[in-house]
Amino acid sequence: MIEVTDLTKNYGRKEILKGLNFKVNDHSITGFIGPNGAGKTTTIRIISGLARPTSGIVKVFGKDPWDNPEVKGKIAVIFTNLTYPQENTVEEYLRGFSDIYGVDPSPFIEEFSLTPYLKKKLSKLSSGLSQKVQLVSALLKKPKLIIADEPTANLDPKARSEFYDKVRRLNKNGVTFFISSHILSELEKIITEVVFINDGKIVFSGKINEALNDSEEEEIYILVDNQKAAMSILKNARVDGGYIIVKGNVREIVDILDENNIKIISLRRSSLDEAFKKFSNI
């Protein structure tokens, strides 16, 4: 679907991308994760055919996306903010896309509950509604690939949850997603693969389970009813707030606590945020 090889991008003397290598597989939901300024937006602009690389090879559907109508016809890009004339109404905006692609927007307008807002100007929409409108306009294109650059950055938790529910449904219907974000708590619940970028370099690329569990001994976060007793029997453990962090095999740790009549209230493995810090040596 997407293949990036030795990709670099310079702006003047500043090197933004420093030899990126990664793939995005067909039918995946791939998270593109890194801090602000890591190079996410620049990479997305190049993949989307909106910017040229300084060097390296980028293939989308097997072809160079730069100035390529065939590639652009198969992808849709969602940005943090709407970039079209803000004085247009929602109806004018969507009807414009409908005329271009020959697709009736009415079913999507109904599905995304946009009917009450059709006469509203784009400039007056909340962040959540703006993202809904962008997603509907993307779907009118019937894309095989949707690229989203920080799509939930300005959304409240409810709107973020609704957005990712739509992503799940569309992915089940065959749409591939490449989503950049630095808000990881919701993203890690839906992605199948992940690419970590830091300081213009890829520090990990692969399946999410490989990122979260790259060895037999992983960091486990445990909340128990008797923290003092648990700390006395667990080796190499440390306290972080109410949680105990211990490195080891999950089953063995659970068995040790059970044998000592210590009740586990909550247990979780490493999160994407912790995995990113590990691979970035932060």
C-alpha positions in Angstrom: 0.0 0.0 0.0 2.7 2.5 1.1 6.4 1.9 0.8 9.0 4.4 2.0 12.7 3.9 1.4 15.6 6.1 2.5 13.3 9.2 2.6 14.8 12.6 3.3 13.5 16.1 3.3 15.4 19.3 3.8 14.1 22.8 4.2 17.1 25.0 3.4 19.9 23.7 5.6 17.6 22.1 8.1 17.2 18.3 7.8 13.6 17.4 8.7 13.5 13.7 7.6 16.6 11.6 8.0 16.4 8.5 5.9 12.9 7.0 6.7 12.1 3.4 6.0 8.7 1.8 6.7 5.7 0.2 5.1 1.9 0.5 5.5 0.1 -2.8 4.7 -3.2 -3.1 2.9 -6.3 -3.2 5.1 -4.3 -2.1 8.2 -4.9 0.7 10.6 -1.4 2.0 11.1 -0.5 4.6 13.7 2.2 7.1 12.9 3.4 8.2 16.3 5.8 10.9 17.5 6.1 14.2 19.3 5.3 17.5 17.7 8.2 18.5 15.4 9.2 14.9 14.8 8.4 15.0 11.1 4.9 13.5 10.9 3.2 16.2 8.9 6.1 16.5 6.5 6.0 12.7 5.9 2.3 12.8 5.3 2.5 15.7 2.9 5.0 13.7 0.8 3.0 10.4 0.9 -0.1 12.4 -0.1 1.6 13.9 -3.1 1.6 17.4 -1.7 5.3 17.8 -1.3 8.4 16.4 -3.0 11.1 14.6 -1.1 14.8 15.7 -1.2 15.8 12.1 -1.8 14.6 8.6 -1.4 11.7 6.6 -2.8 8.0 6.8 -1.9 5.5 4.4 -3.4 1.7 4.5 -2.9 -0.2 1.8 -4.7 3.2 1.0 -6.3 3.6 4.5 -7.8 5.2 7.8 -7.0 2.4 10.0 -5.4 4.0 13.3 -6.4 1.7 15.1 -9.0 0.1 11.8 -9.8 -3.7 12.0 -10.4 -4.1 8.2 -10.4 -2.7 7.9 -6.9 -4.5 11.0 -5.6 -7.8 9.5 -6.9 -7.4 6.5 -4.5 -6.5 8.4 -1.3 -8.2 11.0 0.9 -6.4 13.2 3.4 -7.8 14.5 6.6 -6.0 17.4 8.4 -6.5 18.8 11.9 -8.4 21.8 10.5 -10.5 22.3 7.4 -8.5 24.1 4.8 -11.3 25.1 2.4 -13.2 28.4 2.2 -14.6 28.9 5.7 -17.5 31.0 4.4 -19.0 28.0 2.6 -21.8 26.2 4.3 -21.6 22.5 5.1 -24.1 21.8 2.4 -22.1 23.8 -0.2 -18.9 22.1 0.8 -20.3 18.6 0.6 -22.3 19.2 -2.6 -19.1 20.5 -4.2 -17.4 17.1 -3.5 -20.6 15.3 -4.6 -20.5 17.1 -8.0 -16.8 16.1 -8.5 -17.1 12.5 -7.6 -20.7 11.8 -8.7 -21.8 10.4 -5.3 -24.9 11.3 -3.5 -23.9 12.7 0.0 -27.4 12.2 1.5 -26.7 8.7 3.1 -23.5 10.0 4.7 -25.1 13.2 5.9 -27.7 11.1 7.6 -25.2 8.5 9.0 -23.0 11.3 10.5 -26.0 13.3 11.8 -25.1 16.4 9.8 -28.6 17.4 8.7 -29.1 20.1 11.4 -25.8 21.7 10.4 -26.1 21.9 6.6 -26.8 25.6 6.5 -24.0 26.4 9.0 -20.8 28.0 7.8 -17.6 25.9 8.1 -16.1 28.7 10.2 -18.8 28.2 12.8 -18.4 24.5 13.3 -16.9 22.9 16.4 -13.8 20.8 16.0 -15.8 17.6 16.3 -18.3 18.6 13.5 -15.4 19.8 11.3 -13.8 16.4 11.5 -17.2 14.7 10.7 -17.5 17.0 7.6 -13.9 16.1 6.5 -14.6 12.4 6.9 -17.8 12.6 4.9 -16.0 14.5 2.1 -13.3 11.9 2.2 -15.8 9.0 1.9 -17.5 10.7 -1.1 -14.2 10.0 -2.9 -14.6 6.2 -2.2 -10.9 6.0 -1.2 -8.9 2.9 -0.7 -6.6 4.7 1.7 -7.3 7.5 4.2 -4.4 9.5 5.6 -5.2 11.5 8.7 -2.8 14.0 10.2 -3.6 14.6 13.9 -7.3 14.1 13.2 -8.3 14.2 16.9 -6.0 16.8 18.2 -8.7 19.4 18.9 -11.5 16.9 19.9 -13.0 16.2 23.3 -13.0 12.6 24.5 -16.5 11.9 23.2 -15.7 13.2 19.7 -12.5 11.3 19.6 -14.3 8.0 20.5 -16.9 8.6 17.8 -14.2 9.3 15.2 -12.4 6.1 16.0 -15.6 4.1 16.0 -16.1 5.3 12.4 -12.5 4.3 11.6 -13.1 0.8 12.8 -16.2 0.4 10.7 -14.6 1.7 7.6 -11.6 -0.5 8.1 -13.8 -3.5 8.3 -15.2 -2.4 4.9 -11.8 -2.5 3.4 -10.4 1.0 3.9 -6.7 1.3 4.9 -5.8 4.0 7.5 -2.6 5.8 8.2 -3.1 8.0 11.2 -0.6 10.3 12.8 -1.1 11.3 16.4 0.5 12.2 19.7 -2.7 11.3 21.6 -2.1 7.6 22.2 -4.7 6.4 24.7 -7.5 5.9 22.2 -5.2 5.2 19.2 -3.7 2.1 20.7 -7.2 0.5 21.0 -7.7 0.4 17.2 -4.4 0.3 15.4 -3.0 -3.0 14.1 0.4 -1.7 13.2 2.6 1.2 14.4 5.4 3.4 13.1 7.4 5.4 15.7 9.2 8.6 14.5 11.4 10.8 16.6 13.7 13.6 15.5 13.1 12.8 11.8 14.1 9.1 12.2 12.0 5.9 12.4 12.8 4.2 15.7 10.3 1.3 15.2 8.0 -0.1 12.5 5.9 -3.2 12.9 2.9 -4.9 14.5 1.5 -3.3 17.6 2.0 -6.5 19.6 5.7 -6.5 18.7 6.0 -2.9 19.9 4.3 -3.6 23.2 5.9 -6.9 23.9 9.3 -7.3 22.3 10.6 -9.8 24.8 9.5 -12.5 27.2 10.0 -10.1 30.1 7.9 -7.0 29.8 7.0 -4.2 32.2 3.6 -4.9 33.9 1.6 -2.3 35.7 -0.3 -3.8 38.7 -2.8 -2.3 41.2 -3.2 -4.5 44.2 -5.1 -4.5 47.5 -1.9 -4.7 49.6 1.0 -2.8 47.9 3.4 -3.3 50.8 3.0 -7.1 50.8 3.3 -7.3 47.0 6.5 -5.2 47.0 8.0 -7.6 49.6 7.7 -10.6 47.3 8.1 -9.2 43.8 11.6 -8.9 42.5 12.8 -5.9 40.6 9.6 -4.0 41.3 9.1 -0.3 41.8 6.2 1.9 42.8 4.7 4.5 40.5 1.8 6.3 42.2 -0.8 3.6 43.1 0.7 1.1 40.7 3.5 -1.4 41.1 5.7 -1.7 38.0 7.5 -5.0 37.6 9.4 -6.6 34.8 8.7 -10.3 34.1 6.3 -12.9 32.7 2.7 -12.0 33.2 1.5 -15.5 34.2 4.4 -15.9 36.7 3.7 -12.6 38.3 0.0 -13.3 38.7 0.7 -16.8 40.1 3.1 -15.3 42.7 0.5 -12.8 43.9 -2.3 -15.4 43.9 -0.2 -17.8 46.0 0.3 -15.0 48.6 -3.4 -14.1 48.7 -2.8 -10.6 47.2 -5.8 -9.5 45.2 -5.1 -7.9 41.7 -7.4 -4.9 41.2 -6.0 -3.9 37.8 -3.3 -5.2 35.5 -2.0 -3.8 32.2 0.9 -4.2 30.0 3.1 -1.4 28.6 1.2 1.3 26.7 2.1 2.9 23.3 3.5 5.9 25.2 5.8 3.7 27.2 6.8 1.7 24.1 7.6 4.9 22.2 9.8 6.1 25.1 11.6 2.8 25.1 12.4 2.7 21.4 13.3 6.4 21.5 15.6 6.0 24.5 13.7 8.7 26.4 
